[in-house]
Amino acid sequence: MPTHRSDPAAARPDAAELNAAIHALWSSSARRGGGLTSKERREYERLRREWLATMGRERCAAAAMA
C-alpha cells in the first residue's frame, strides 16, 4: 500500500527560521548566565548543520537563476 509523503523541501525550515532557533537557544543560555548545556550544545550543532545545508541549497538555487 503506498504511503503519503509530503514534499521534503516543504518540511525544511528556511535560514531565517533556523537563525531564530539558534538565537533563542543562545538567549536562553545567556539568561541563565552560562554556556550551553551538553543537550543544548548538541541541539545547537544540529541546527548549525541544518543552517549550513540550507544556505548551500539557497546559494545553489540563486546561482542557477543567475
N, C-alpha and C positions, 0 to 999 in steps of 0.2 A: 504494500500500500504506500503510495507516495506521501511524503510529508511536506507540509507547507514550510517554506524557508523564506525569510524576509531578505531583502537586498542587503548584503553585508556592508555596503557603503553607507546605507541609511543608518545602520546601527553604530557606526563610528562617530565619536564626538569630533567636533572641529577644534582647531587650535585655540580659539577663544574659550571654549568650554574647558579644555584641558588647562589653559593658563589660570582660569578661575579656580579650578580644583586644586592646583598646585599652590596658588596664593592662599587659599583657605587653609590648606594643610600647614603652611609655614606660619600663618597668622595665629592659628590655634596653639602652635608650639610657642610662639613669642608671648602670647598671653599667659602661658604657664611659666614663662621666664627661663626656658631652657631649650635645648635642642630637640630634635625628633627622637621619639622612642624607636625601638627596633621595628615595631609594627608599622609605625608611621614612615620610617625610612624605606621599608620595602614597598609601601604604597607610593611614596614619592618616586622611587626608582621605576616602578611600573608606569606611573603617569608620565614620567620623563621619556621613557622608551616610546610610549604611545605618542607623545607630543612630537618627538623626533621623526617617527614614521609618518605622522600626519603632515608635518612640514615638508618632508620629502615628496609625499604624494601631491601636495599643493604646488610645489615648485615644478614638478614634472608636468602637471596639468597646465600651469601657466606657460611653461616652455613650449608645450605642444600647441598652444593657442597663438603663440607669437610668430 
